Amino acid sequence: MSPTAIDPQPVPPVDLTAERAELGEAFFEISREVLGSNGYVLGPHVTKFEEDFAAYQRAKHGVGVGSGTDALILALKAFDIGPGDKVLTSPFTFFASAGTIAWVGATPQLCDVEADTGLMDLRKARAAMTPETKCLLPVHIYGQLADVRGFRALADEHGIPLLEDAAQAHGAERDGLRAGELGDAAAFSFYPTKNLGAAGEGGAILCNSDDLNGRLLRLRDHGSSAKYVHTEVGTNSRLQSLQGALLSLKLKKLDEWNGRRRATAAKYDAAFAACDAVTPLAVRPNSTHAYHQYVIRIHGDVSRDLVLEGLHKAKISAALHYPRPVHVQEAAATWGYKLGDFPVAEQLCDEVLCLPVHPFLCEEQIQRVIQEVIQQAQGPREV
Ligand SMILES: Cc1ncc(COP(=O)(O)O)c(C=O)c1O
């Protein structure tokens, strides 16, 4: 028996060691340069990254902030969203998409998602609109863009801003557009596990309006328009220089790394096509998926949780994003929803399983994931 069969090597969800190795000495050189300098917060490295990243996403302006959560909060604040307002978002997302709406004093309003992609359903969004709905916040879940043109049109019909939650969608495209091109603002996260990750926390807001950009620059720095001049109340959410420098370095690799994610996804798609219990989430035509996550649904009489357990036993870091929808979380108790309100999101939470898809998987790891998933999906059954 081969050593792999006895003691399989782990297949991790991310591989920062491999990422650093590929970046080589440049990663440590730039870190040494910044840490040996006289400035650790904002500064030329952050400005350069803001310009580079905005250009990459084809937006006019970029504002580096402390996290993806802050990017959402500051964008909502810049749209003057607050108490009495509702913001429409998805129940099938990381809690921050909705939690930030409540954090600025507004009320999250939810609408169900498409069963085959998990993306916010434009028709259901249209039906959910009320006079209190003051902003649309579709989530580009897993790295696939929602119907940005459709959401843009809906926002325009109601004269309200479109804020894209692009925390998982660096480099993704749909209908020739990237996140930040058509939205009034797009919020990105650079959490280390993201397709473009910092060496710590980080985020950015992209926009195309000079006025909005000015407002966001002030809001991230205590409403300051000049040193010790505060035109409004803001917060401290300034991107660190080290993160700006490292993110500029990694941005050069993003297309290549996203391409590798897509190549792995294509192998998974092909392998699972013949497996009845496994259905990969769909990719819309004219979409370039960034595959922050590669997601399958396990259904029929096969237990998703037993498949997950089997994969973990085989040291494959499969994961559940997300095991519970937003509206059934304790923190959402006062938002007016209950179990049963968003059946598609609820079913997806019961069925989805995310497989490792990071750019540093070797062929052997990819084949092992495929074999184990097929074996597990053909094995354990609900009792
Ligand atoms: C969809 C979505 N929105 C917002 C966030 C918040 O980003 P951060 O963790 O950088 O605050 C995340 C982070 O995972 C996310 O996945």
Ligand as a Chemical Component Dictionary entry (heavy atoms), coordinates in Angstrom:
data_LIG
# 
_chem_comp.id                   LIG 
_chem_comp.type                 NON-POLYMER 
_chem_comp.pdbx_formal_charge   0 
_chem_comp.three_letter_code    LIG 
# 
loop_
_chem_comp_atom.comp_id 
_chem_comp_atom.atom_id 
_chem_comp_atom.alt_atom_id 
_chem_comp_atom.type_symbol 
_chem_comp_atom.charge 
_chem_comp_atom.model_Cartn_x 
_chem_comp_atom.model_Cartn_y 
_chem_comp_atom.model_Cartn_z 
_chem_comp_atom.pdbx_ordinal 
LIG C1 C1 C 0 -19.988 38.166 1.724 1  
LIG C2 C2 C 0 -19.141 38.840 2.769 2  
LIG N1 N1 N 0 -19.426 40.090 3.146 3  
LIG C3 C3 C 0 -18.681 40.736 4.062 4  
LIG C4 C4 C 0 -17.594 40.143 4.664 5  
LIG C5 C5 C 0 -16.841 40.879 5.729 6  
LIG O1 O1 O 0 -15.479 41.037 5.417 7  
LIG P1 P1 P 0 -14.377 41.122 6.593 8  
LIG O2 O2 O 0 -14.248 39.771 7.203 9  
LIG O3 O3 O 0 -13.138 41.569 5.885 10 
LIG O4 O4 O 0 -14.863 42.126 7.572 11 
LIG C6 C6 C 0 -17.255 38.843 4.300 12 
LIG C7 C7 C 0 -16.107 38.153 4.925 13 
LIG O5 O5 O 0 -15.963 36.970 4.883 14 
LIG C8 C8 C 0 -18.042 38.168 3.335 15 
LIG O6 O6 O 0 -17.765 36.911 2.958 16 
# 
loop_
_chem_comp_bond.comp_id 
_chem_comp_bond.atom_id_1 
_chem_comp_bond.atom_id_2 
_chem_comp_bond.value_order 
_chem_comp_bond.pdbx_ordinal 
LIG C1 C2 SING 1  
LIG C2 N1 SING 2  
LIG C2 C8 DOUB 3  
LIG N1 C3 DOUB 4  
LIG C3 C4 SING 5  
LIG C4 C5 SING 6  
LIG C4 C6 DOUB 7  
LIG C5 O1 SING 8  
LIG O1 P1 SING 9  
LIG P1 O2 DOUB 10 
LIG P1 O3 SING 11 
LIG P1 O4 SING 12 
LIG C6 C7 SING 13 
LIG C6 C8 SING 14 
LIG C7 O5 DOUB 15 
LIG C8 O6 SING 16 
# 
